[in-house]
Amino acid sequence: MYVLRVGAIIAFLVSGAEWWLFTHQILTGWTALALLWAALTFSRSAEWRQWYGAALVFPVAWSYIAIYQLENFMLAAVPAVLFLSVATFITSRIFLQQHRGSGSRGAAMLAAVLGVWGLHHLDYPLLRAQGAWNPWGYYLDILFVLATGIGIVILGLEELDRASRMVAVRTSQLERLSTRIVHQHEEERRRVSLELHDQTAQVWAAVKMQLGLLREASPANLSARFDRTLDLVDTGIESIRSVTTNLRPPLLDDLGLVPALRALAEAFENQSNLRISVHLPAEMPGVAPDAALALFRAAQEALSNVVRHSSATSAEVRLSAHRGELTLTVSDNGRGFPDSEALAETARPSLGLAGMRERISAVRGSVTLTTDVGAMVTVRIPLNNVSCE
């Protein structure tokens, strides 16, 4: 709008047509109002009100009166100058309040520049119109425009920095929340596992014992039925043991990550037609409980996906510590991931993969899905998330 003002006044000086002077005066008032409205919406998130339209009408109405109706220069200029000064002073006051509330240096600069600029508007009918300050008054206008632009840039950079810090804080809060949710989830799994093992499994063991006593005391013609019932009880107990192991693998707590991964691979191999090769380090740093659990769950989910979805005949589990990070890879010779998952890794992910990423993110790790010959899941955790035992 300021450039349009300059263009209008140049057109007036060249052509002498009062229409351009009229346009210049309107744009001058609207420029001050535009800056005022920008300050209101930025500092206070102000909403438009209908009576604000009266302020937009004033520059049009008064410019018409001053240029086409009045002959007295002072009478024509003073109301327009007062309008500009008041709008500029109000804008300065808004930025001053912004500075007091946030400590913004950009807002402080804008408050000072606009305050002085508002005073400078007042000298127009008294000094500049009489030839004083010529051309220094116009140089001051240029300096005010440049200083206002610099202040706006500083204010914008400060807001960008503030927004970046807020995003960082929110991200940190979400990471802590995600970690806490994962911990609560694992604690609930542990509690259910212990309850099944210590109570439900013991009840079934007692039932089996009672059935055995009844079988011994029952007629021979009922022995087959008791044997069938005892087999069902054994199946139920074995099912409970399997569930408790999946909920919270005892090897992970008792012996550590490497034996737990080896036992996990053996269990999947026994339960499916999959041949699983395991490559685990003979010696490695002791892994922190959270990281060990996250890696174990990642391997569990990856092997489960291989069995259910890949149509693979063989798979490989590899764990290594190298270049400052702990790396777990689970690969297979199946049909691989869909293109959307292999390339974007975020396109409509399964709940299992989403849960894997959430667990690994909670220990500051990463999950990568690739498709070459079959599929590969690569999990990396920084070594600063493992602790030597």
VOPAGU-2260 file (C-alpha; in pm, 1 decimal, decimal comma):
REM VOPAGU-2260
SITE   aa  ch    i         X         Y         Z
SITE  MET   A    0       0,0       0,0       0,0
SITE  TYR   A    1     291,4     232,1      68,0
SITE  VAL   A    2     425,0     163,5    -282,2
SITE  LEU   A    3      80,9     238,0    -425,6
SITE  ARG   A    4      84,2     569,3    -236,5
SITE  VAL   A    5     418,9     662,4    -392,0
SITE  GLY   A    6     289,6     562,9    -735,2
SITE  ALA   A    7     -24,2     774,4    -692,6
SITE  ILE   A    8     166,0    1084,5    -585,3
SITE  ILE   A    9     413,2    1044,8    -874,3
SITE  ALA   A   10     119,1    1014,1   -1114,6
SITE  PHE   A   11     -28,4    1331,9    -966,3
SITE  LEU   A   12     299,0    1523,7   -1003,5
SITE  VAL   A   13     333,5    1410,1   -1364,5
SITE  SER   A   14     -26,4    1453,6   -1478,8
SITE  GLY   A   15    -162,2    1715,2   -1237,3
SITE  ALA   A   16    -491,9    1523,3   -1223,6
SITE  GLU   A   17    -656,7    1566,9    -885,9
SITE  TRP   A   18    -790,4    1210,8    -907,7
SITE  TRP   A   19    -440,6    1082,5    -829,8
SITE  LEU   A   20    -408,3    1314,6    -531,3
SITE  PHE   A   21    -747,6    1191,3    -410,8
SITE  THR   A   22    -629,3     829,1    -449,8
SITE  HIS   A   23    -305,5     908,5    -265,8
SITE  GLN   A   24    -488,0    1055,1      30,7
SITE  ILE   A   25    -719,1     752,8      56,8
SITE  LEU   A   26    -426,0     509,1      38,5
SITE  THR   A   27    -241,4     710,7     304,3
SITE  GLY   A   28    -525,9     668,0     552,8
SITE  TRP   A   29    -580,1     305,0     463,3
SITE  THR   A   30    -208,6     226,8     504,7
SITE  ALA   A   31    -219,2     353,6     863,8
SITE  LEU   A   32    -536,7     153,3     928,0
SITE  ALA   A   33    -386,5    -161,0     772,8
SITE  LEU   A   34     -87,6    -141,7    1007,9
SITE  LEU   A   35    -320,3     -79,3    1302,6
SITE  TRP   A   36    -536,6    -379,6    1210,0
SITE  ALA   A   37    -228,4    -597,5    1166,0
SITE  ALA   A   38    -112,7    -498,0    1515,4
SITE  LEU   A   39    -456,2    -574,7    1662,9
SITE  THR   A   40    -483,2    -917,0    1503,5
SITE  PHE   A   41    -122,6   -1008,9    1583,7
SITE  SER   A   42    -113,8    -888,1    1943,1
SITE  ARG   A   43    -470,5    -950,7    2056,6
SITE  SER   A   44    -620,5   -1181,0    1793,0
SITE  ALA   A   45    -888,1    -916,8    1745,7
SITE  GLU   A   46   -1195,5    -993,6    1538,2
SITE  TRP   A   47   -1357,9    -760,5    1289,2
SITE  ARG   A   48   -1641,3    -543,5    1413,8
SITE  GLN   A   49   -1885,0    -361,6    1194,5
SITE  TRP   A   50   -1809,8     -16,3    1336,1
SITE  TYR   A   51   -1449,2     -54,5    1220,4
SITE  GLY   A   52   -1588,8      12,6     873,9
SITE  ALA   A   53   -1643,4     376,4     975,2
SITE  ALA   A   54   -1266,3     419,2    1003,4
SITE  LEU   A   55   -1228,9     294,0     645,1
SITE  VAL   A   56   -1490,7     538,6     521,9
SITE  PHE   A   57   -1327,0     844,8     682,6
SITE  PRO   A   58   -1022,3     866,1     447,8
SITE  VAL   A   59   -1251,0     843,8     143,9
SITE  ALA   A   60   -1500,8    1100,7     269,4
SITE  TRP   A   61   -1250,5    1349,8     405,0
SITE  SER   A   62   -1018,4    1322,9     104,3
SITE  TYR   A   63   -1310,8    1412,0    -122,0
SITE  ILE   A   64   -1404,9    1709,0      98,1
SITE  ALA   A   65   -1045,8    1829,9     138,3
SITE  ILE   A   66    -955,1    1808,8    -229,2
SITE  TYR   A   67   -1277,7    1899,7    -407,0
SITE  GLN   A   68   -1466,3    2114,4    -155,1
SITE  LEU   A   69   -1225,1    2310,8      68,3
SITE  GLU   A   70    -998,2    2595,6     -33,6
SITE  ASN   A   71    -827,9    2642,2     304,6
SITE  PHE   A   72    -517,0    2422,4     328,0
SITE  MET   A   73    -499,6    2409,8     707,5
SITE  LEU   A   74    -864,8    2317,0     740,7
SITE  ALA   A   75    -820,8    2040,6     484,1
SITE  ALA   A   76    -489,9    1905,8     619,8
SITE  VAL   A   77    -535,9    1911,2     999,1
SITE  PRO   A   78    -816,0    1646,9    1027,0
SITE  ALA   A   79    -629,7    1413,0     790,9
SITE  VAL   A   80    -303,9    1456,0     982,7
SITE  LEU   A   81    -477,6    1402,5    1316,8
SITE  PHE   A   82    -636,9    1084,9    1178,7
SITE  LEU   A   83    -295,7     951,5    1071,2
SITE  SER   A   84    -132,1    1045,7    1401,1
SITE  VAL   A   85    -404,2     891,0    1616,7
SITE  ALA   A   86    -396,5     565,8    1416,3
SITE  THR   A   87     -16,4     554,5    1440,4
SITE  PHE   A   88     -15,7     632,0    1815,3
SITE  ILE   A   89    -270,1     357,6    1882,4
SITE  THR   A   90     -57,4     112,3    1684,1
SITE  SER   A   91     248,3     220,9    1883,6
SITE  ARG   A   92      59,6     167,6    2209,4
SITE  ILE   A   93     -47,7    -183,6    2103,9
SITE  PHE   A   94     311,3    -282,8    2030,6
SITE  LEU   A   95     424,4    -126,5    2359,1
SITE  GLN   A   96     175,9    -347,2    2544,6
SITE  GLN   A   97     301,2    -642,0    2342,1
SITE  HIS   A   98     655,8    -562,1    2454,3
SITE  ARG   A   99     555,1    -532,2    2818,5
SITE  GLY   A  100     373,2    -862,9    2806,3
SITE  SER   A  101     632,4   -1066,0    2616,4
SITE  GLY   A  102     958,4    -871,6    2633,8
SITE  SER   A  103     974,1    -868,6    2253,3
SITE  ARG   A  104    1252,1    -646,7    2116,4
SITE  GLY   A  105    1074,3    -623,2    1782,1
SITE  ALA   A  106     759,1    -496,3    1952,7
SITE  ALA   A  107     965,9    -243,2    2151,2
SITE  MET   A  108    1128,9    -118,0    1831,7
SITE  LEU   A  109     793,7     -84,4    1656,2
SITE  ALA   A  110     643,5      98,2    1954,4
SITE  ALA   A  111     929,6     351,5    1955,4
SITE  VAL   A  112     940,6     401,5    1577,6
SITE  LEU   A  113     564,8     440,3    1540,0
SITE  GLY   A  114     545,3     674,0    1839,3
SITE  VAL   A  115     802,2     910,0    1686,1
SITE  TRP   A  116     641,4     868,5    1343,3
SITE  GLY   A  117     305,6     972,2    1489,0
SITE  LEU   A  118     467,3    1292,3    1617,2
SITE  HIS   A  119     631,5    1345,0    1281,8
SITE  HIS   A  120     289,4    1334,4    1110,9
SITE  LEU   A  121     184,9    1638,4    1313,7
SITE  ASP   A  122     456,1    1861,6    1168,6
SITE  TYR   A  123     319,1    1828,3     815,7
SITE  PRO   A  124      78,1    2123,7     809,1
SITE  LEU   A  125     305,7    2338,2    1025,8
SITE  LEU   A  126     653,0    2274,7     885,9
SITE  ARG   A  127     677,7    2054,5     577,6
SITE  ALA   A  128     388,0    2224,1     398,4
SITE  GLN   A  129     566,7    2555,4     448,9
SITE  GLY   A  130     890,0    2424,9     294,4
SITE  ALA   A  131    1072,1    2353,0     622,2
SITE  TRP   A  132    1245,3    2013,8     666,4
SITE  ASN   A  133    1267,2    1991,5     286,8
SITE  PRO   A  134    1389,0    1738,9     186,9
SITE  TRP   A  135    1484,3    1607,4     532,3
SITE  GLY   A  136    1124,3    1537,8     630,3
SITE  TYR   A  137    1088,5    1299,2     339,4
SITE  TYR   A  138    1416,3    1129,5     431,2
SITE  LEU   A  139    1275,7    1078,0     779,9
SITE  ASP   A  140     965,0     916,1     628,2
SITE  ILE   A  141    1190,6     673,0     441,1
SITE  LEU   A  142    1381,2     593,8     761,1
SITE  PHE   A  143    1053,2     534,5     945,3
SITE  VAL   A  144     935,5     294,5     675,4
SITE  LEU   A  145    1264,6     102,3     683,2
SITE  ALA   A  146    1271,1      92,3    1064,5
SITE  THR   A  147     911,2     -31,5    1071,9
SITE  GLY   A  148     998,7    -306,0     824,8
SITE  ILE   A  149    1302,0    -409,2    1031,7
SITE  GLY   A  150    1090,1    -414,2    1347,5
SITE  ILE   A  151     830,7    -634,6    1178,2
SITE  VAL   A  152    1104,6    -874,8    1062,6
SITE  ILE   A  153    1251,4    -892,7    1414,8
SITE  LEU   A  154     906,1    -949,6    1559,7
SITE  GLY   A  155     837,5   -1225,3    1307,6
SITE  LEU   A  156    1169,3   -1397,6    1382,0
SITE  GLU   A  157    1096,4   -1380,3    1754,0
SITE  GLU   A  158     756,2   -1536,1    1699,1
SITE  LEU   A  159     911,1   -1806,8    1482,7
SITE  ASP   A  160    1164,0   -1881,9    1756,4
SITE  ARG   A  161     888,4   -1885,0    2019,1
SITE  ALA   A  162     678,7   -2118,3    1806,1
SITE  SER   A  163     979,9   -2347,9    1751,9
SITE  ARG   A  164    1041,5   -2361,2    2126,8
SITE  MET   A  165     674,1   -2436,8    2190,4
SITE  VAL   A  166     682,9   -2716,1    1933,0
SITE  ALA   A  167     996,5   -2855,8    2099,5
SITE  VAL   A  168     828,2   -2843,9    2440,9
SITE  ARG   A  169     511,5   -3009,0    2306,2
SITE  THR   A  170     720,5   -3274,4    2130,7
SITE  SER   A  171     908,4   -3344,4    2452,6
SITE  GLN   A  172     581,5   -3366,7    2644,0
SITE  LEU   A  173     436,2   -3606,5    2386,0
SITE  GLU   A  174     749,4   -3820,5    2401,6
SITE  ARG   A  175     725,9   -3838,7    2780,3
SITE  LEU   A  176     356,3   -3918,8    2756,2
SITE  SER   A  177     423,6   -4190,2    2498,5
SITE  THR   A  178     695,6   -4338,0    2720,2
SITE  ARG   A  179     466,7   -4334,5    3021,6
SITE  ILE   A  180     187,6   -4502,3    2823,5
SITE  VAL   A  181     427,8   -4773,1    2706,1
SITE  HIS   A  182     547,3   -4826,6    3063,5
SITE  GLN   A  183     190,9   -4847,1    3191,9
SITE  HIS   A  184     105,1   -5091,1    2913,8
SITE  GLU   A  185     397,4   -5314,8    3004,2
SITE  GLU   A  186     316,5   -5294,7    3373,9
SITE  GLU   A  187     -39,4   -5401,9    3297,3
SITE  ARG   A  188      90,2   -5691,6    3088,0
SITE  ARG   A  189     321,8   -5788,7    3372,9
SITE  ARG   A  190      36,5   -5773,1    3623,2
SITE  VAL   A  191    -192,9   -5986,6    3404,1
SITE  SER   A  192      89,0   -6234,1    3338,3
SITE  LEU   A  193     160,8   -6274,5    3708,0
SITE  GLU   A  194    -207,7   -6309,2    3788,5
SITE  LEU   A  195    -253,0   -6579,7    3525,1
SITE  HIS   A  196      60,4   -6760,6    3640,3
SITE  ASP   A  197       7,4   -6733,0    4015,6
SITE  GLN   A  198    -368,6   -6768,9    4032,2
SITE  THR   A  199    -539,3   -6900,6    3720,0
SITE  ALA   A  200    -270,6   -7157,6    3634,2
SITE  GLN   A  201    -259,6   -7271,9    3997,0
SITE  VAL   A  202    -635,9   -7315,4    4001,1
SITE  TRP   A  203    -617,5   -7529,9    3687,5
SITE  ALA   A  204    -334,2   -7731,8    3839,9
SITE  ALA   A  205    -552,9   -7794,3    4145,3
SITE  VAL   A  206    -843,1   -7894,0    3920,1
SITE  LYS   A  207    -613,9   -8140,2    3741,7
SITE  MET   A  208    -507,6   -8289,0    4073,9
SITE  GLN   A  209    -867,1   -8331,7    4187,8
SITE  LEU   A  210    -962,3   -8489,1    3856,8
SITE  GLY   A  211    -672,5   -8730,2    3893,9
SITE  LEU   A  212    -796,3   -8833,1    4237,7
SITE  LEU   A  213   -1148,9   -8875,7    4106,5
SITE  ARG   A  214   -1020,9   -9084,9    3816,7
SITE  GLU   A  215    -846,6   -9323,2    4052,5
SITE  ALA   A  216   -1163,0   -9364,2    4257,9
SITE  SER   A  217   -1402,6   -9386,1    3962,8
SITE  PRO   A  218   -1523,9   -9696,8    3781,4
SITE  ALA   A  219   -1309,8   -9822,4    3494,7
SITE  ASN   A  220   -1573,1   -9735,3    3235,0
SITE  LEU   A  221   -1526,8   -9363,5    3319,1
SITE  SER   A  222   -1147,9   -9362,8    3286,5
SITE  ALA   A  223   -1155,2   -9264,4    2918,8
SITE  ARG   A  224   -1374,3   -8963,7    2995,0
SITE  PHE   A  225   -1145,9   -8854,7    3277,4
SITE  ASP   A  226    -843,4   -8895,9    3052,6
SITE  ARG   A  227   -1009,7   -8672,4    2791,2
SITE  THR   A  228   -1093,5   -8414,2    3056,1
SITE  LEU   A  229    -737,1   -8421,8    3189,3
SITE  ASP   A  230    -604,3   -8369,4    2836,6
SITE  LEU   A  231    -827,7   -8063,6    2800,6
SITE  VAL   A  232    -702,1   -7931,3    3132,7
SITE  ASP   A  233    -341,4   -7983,9    3016,7
SITE  THR   A  234    -422,5   -7796,2    2696,6
SITE  GLY   A  235    -572,8   -7511,6    2900,1
SITE  ILE   A  236    -269,3   -7494,2    3129,0
SITE  GLU   A  237     -32,7   -7493,3    2831,8
SITE  SER   A  238    -239,2   -7216,8    2672,3
SITE  ILE   A  239    -215,6   -7009,2    2989,4
SITE  ARG   A  240     160,7   -7061,8    3000,8
SITE  SER   A  241     186,3   -6950,7    2638,8
SITE  VAL   A  242     -19,4   -6639,8    2708,4
SITE  THR   A  243     186,4   -6549,4    3016,6
SITE  THR   A  244     507,6   -6594,8    2818,1
SITE  ASN   A  245     381,3   -6366,0    2541,8
SITE  LEU   A  246     257,8   -6109,6    2790,6
SITE  ARG   A  247     587,2   -6092,3    2975,4
SITE  PRO   A  248     869,1   -6329,8    2873,6
SITE  PRO   A  249    1036,4   -6455,4    3192,6
SITE  LEU   A  250    1368,1   -6508,1    3012,2
SITE  LEU   A  251    1390,7   -6136,1    2940,7
SITE  ASP   A  252    1368,6   -6052,2    3309,3
SITE  ASP   A  253    1577,2   -6345,8    3431,3
SITE  LEU   A  254    1856,0   -6388,3    3172,2
SITE  GLY   A  255    1849,4   -6078,8    2949,4
SITE  LEU   A  256    1788,0   -5983,4    2588,7
SITE  VAL   A  257    2005,9   -6231,3    2398,0
SITE  PRO   A  258    1861,1   -6550,8    2554,2
SITE  ALA   A  259    1510,9   -6405,7    2524,7
SITE  LEU   A  260    1556,7   -6339,3    2151,5
SITE  ARG   A  261    1694,5   -6688,7    2096,6
SITE  ALA   A  262    1399,9   -6843,6    2282,2
SITE  LEU   A  263    1158,5   -6622,5    2086,9
SITE  ALA   A  264    1299,1   -6740,6    1754,3
SITE  GLU   A  265    1280,0   -7105,2    1866,0
SITE  ALA   A  266     917,8   -7059,7    1973,2
SITE  PHE   A  267     816,7   -6910,8    1637,1
SITE  GLU   A  268    1008,2   -7183,4    1454,4
SITE  ASN   A  269     829,5   -7455,0    1653,4
SITE  GLN   A  270     486,3   -7298,6    1599,8
SITE  SER   A  271     523,0   -7252,3    1222,4
SITE  ASN   A  272     693,9   -7392,7     915,9
SITE  LEU   A  273     940,9   -7105,9     923,6
SITE  ARG   A  274    1316,1   -7169,0     943,7
SITE  ILE   A  275    1470,0   -6893,4    1155,0
SITE  SER   A  276    1844,7   -6830,1    1175,2
SITE  VAL   A  277    1964,6   -6628,3    1471,0
SITE  HIS   A  278    2282,9   -6420,9    1481,4
SITE  LEU   A  279    2340,1   -6276,9    1826,7
SITE  PRO   A  280    2662,3   -6140,1    1975,7
SITE  ALA   A  281    2848,6   -6356,1    2224,4
SITE  GLU   A  282    2927,8   -6046,2    2427,5
SITE  MET   A  283    2751,3   -5713,7    2427,3
SITE  PRO   A  284    2683,9   -5424,7    2663,6
SITE  GLY   A  285    2414,0   -5482,3    2920,9
SITE  VAL   A  286    2094,4   -5337,0    2783,8
SITE  ALA   A  287    1876,0   -5106,1    2989,3
SITE  PRO   A  288    1539,6   -5268,4    3073,8
SITE  ASP   A  289    1333,1   -5025,9    2863,6
SITE  ALA   A  290    1554,5   -5068,0    2557,5
SITE  ALA   A  291    1568,6   -5447,6    2597,3
SITE  LEU   A  292    1192,7   -5469,8    2624,1
SITE  ALA   A  293    1143,3   -5243,1    2320,8
SITE  LEU   A  294    1383,5   -5452,9    2110,6
SITE  PHE   A  295    1220,5   -5777,6    2221,9
SITE  ARG   A  296     871,4   -5648,7    2136,4
SITE  ALA   A  297     998,3   -5526,8    1798,5
SITE  ALA   A  298    1140,2   -5870,2    1718,3
SITE  GLN   A  299     820,3   -6034,2    1841,4
SITE  GLU   A  300     601,0   -5814,3    1621,1
SITE  ALA   A  301     830,7   -5850,3    1319,8
SITE  LEU   A  302     835,9   -6231,3    1342,3
SITE  SER   A  303     461,2   -6235,5    1393,6
SITE  ASN   A  304     417,0   -6033,9    1072,4
SITE  VAL   A  305     648,7   -6272,9     886,5
SITE  VAL   A  306     440,3   -6572,2     993,9
SITE  ARG   A  307     104,7   -6410,2     921,1
SITE  HIS   A  308     164,5   -6201,9     609,7
SITE  SER   A  309     487,8   -6274,4     423,8
SITE  SER   A  310     443,3   -6632,0     293,1
SITE  ALA   A  311     814,3   -6671,1     369,9
SITE  THR   A  312     994,3   -6999,7     426,2
SITE  SER   A  313    1291,1   -6858,9     616,1
SITE  ALA   A  314    1377,8   -6559,5     830,1
SITE  GLU   A  315    1679,0   -6415,4    1003,8
SITE  VAL   A  316    1713,7   -6232,6    1334,8
SITE  ARG   A  317    2036,2   -6037,3    1381,0
SITE  LEU   A  318    2146,6   -5820,1    1672,8
SITE  SER   A  319    2467,1   -5614,2    1672,2
SITE  ALA   A  320    2629,4   -5320,3    1846,8
SITE  HIS   A  321    2819,9   -5097,2    1606,1
SITE  ARG   A  322    2904,7   -4731,0    1550,1
SITE  GLY   A  323    2739,7   -4603,6    1862,3
SITE  GLU   A  324    2408,8   -4784,8    1825,7
SITE  LEU   A  325    2239,5   -5116,1    1888,9
SITE  THR   A  326    2082,6   -5260,0    1572,9
SITE  LEU   A  327    1822,5   -5531,5    1542,1
SITE  THR   A  328    1720,0   -5661,5    1199,9
SITE  VAL   A  329    1449,4   -5913,5    1116,7
SITE  SER   A  330    1442,5   -6016,2     749,7
SITE  ASP   A  331    1263,5   -6283,4     546,3
SITE  ASN   A  332    1245,8   -6423,6     193,3
SITE  GLY   A  333     873,8   -6354,8     152,0
SITE  ARG   A  334     679,9   -6116,2     -67,8
SITE  GLY   A  335     792,0   -5799,1     110,1
SITE  PHE   A  336     602,9   -5491,1     218,2
SITE  PRO   A  337     347,6   -5314,1      -2,4
SITE  ASP   A  338     505,3   -5029,9    -198,7
SITE  SER   A  339     333,0   -4763,1       7,6
SITE  GLU   A  340     482,1   -4896,0     330,0
SITE  ALA   A  341     825,0   -4967,5     186,2
SITE  LEU   A  342     861,9   -4620,9      39,1
SITE  ALA   A  343     663,7   -4393,2     266,5
SITE  GLU   A  344     672,4   -4607,4     581,1
SITE  THR   A  345     373,4   -4412,1     704,4
SITE  ALA   A  346     101,1   -4498,1     454,4
SITE  ARG   A  347    -183,2   -4659,2     651,5
SITE  PRO   A  348      52,7   -4850,1     883,3
SITE  SER   A  349     -71,0   -5154,4    1072,7
SITE  LEU   A  350    -137,0   -5125,8    1442,0
SITE  GLY   A  351     152,3   -5362,5    1507,6
SITE  LEU   A  352     404,0   -5151,2    1317,4
SITE  ALA   A  353     263,1   -4834,1    1471,1
SITE  GLY   A  354     302,8   -4985,9    1817,6
SITE  MET   A  355     657,2   -5093,4    1730,5
SITE  ARG   A  356     748,8   -4739,1    1627,1
SITE  GLU   A  357     590,3   -4598,7    1940,9
SITE  ARG   A  358     788,7   -4831,6    2166,7
SITE  ILE   A  359    1115,5   -4766,9    1985,9
SITE  SER   A  360    1057,0   -4390,0    1979,3
SITE  ALA   A  361    1008,9   -4400,1    2354,4
SITE  VAL   A  362    1375,6   -4507,7    2386,5
SITE  ARG   A  363    1490,3   -4255,9    2120,3
SITE  GLY   A  364    1530,4   -4519,8    1851,4
SITE  SER   A  365    1412,0   -4555,0    1492,5
SITE  VAL   A  366    1237,1   -4817,1    1280,8
SITE  THR   A  367    1307,6   -4862,1     908,2
SITE  LEU   A  368    1112,5   -5085,9     671,0
SITE  THR   A  369    1278,7   -5194,8     345,9
SITE  THR   A  370    1192,0   -5434,9      66,5
SITE  ASP   A  371    1458,8   -5603,1    -144,2
SITE  VAL   A  372    1442,7   -5981,0    -148,1
SITE  GLY   A  373    1159,8   -6019,8      99,0
SITE  ALA   A  374    1117,0   -5766,5     375,1
SITE  MET   A  375    1346,3   -5627,5     641,7
SITE  VAL   A  376    1266,8   -5446,0     963,6
SITE  THR   A  377    1563,3   -5254,8    1106,2
SITE  VAL   A  378    1549,3   -5113,8    1457,4
SITE  ARG   A  379    1824,7   -4882,8    1581,9
SITE  ILE   A  380    1870,6   -4758,0    1936,4
SITE  PRO   A  381    2155,7   -4525,0    2037,8
SITE  LEU   A  382    2410,0   -4688,4    2261,5
SITE  ASN   A  383    2358,5   -4413,9    2517,6
SITE  ASN   A  384    2025,7   -4587,4    2585,9
SITE  VAL   A  385    2203,5   -4903,5    2702,1
SITE  SER   A  386    2391,3   -4939,7    3026,4
SITE  CYS   A  387    2674,5   -5176,4    3108,5
SITE  GLU   A  388    2586,1   -5432,8    3371,0
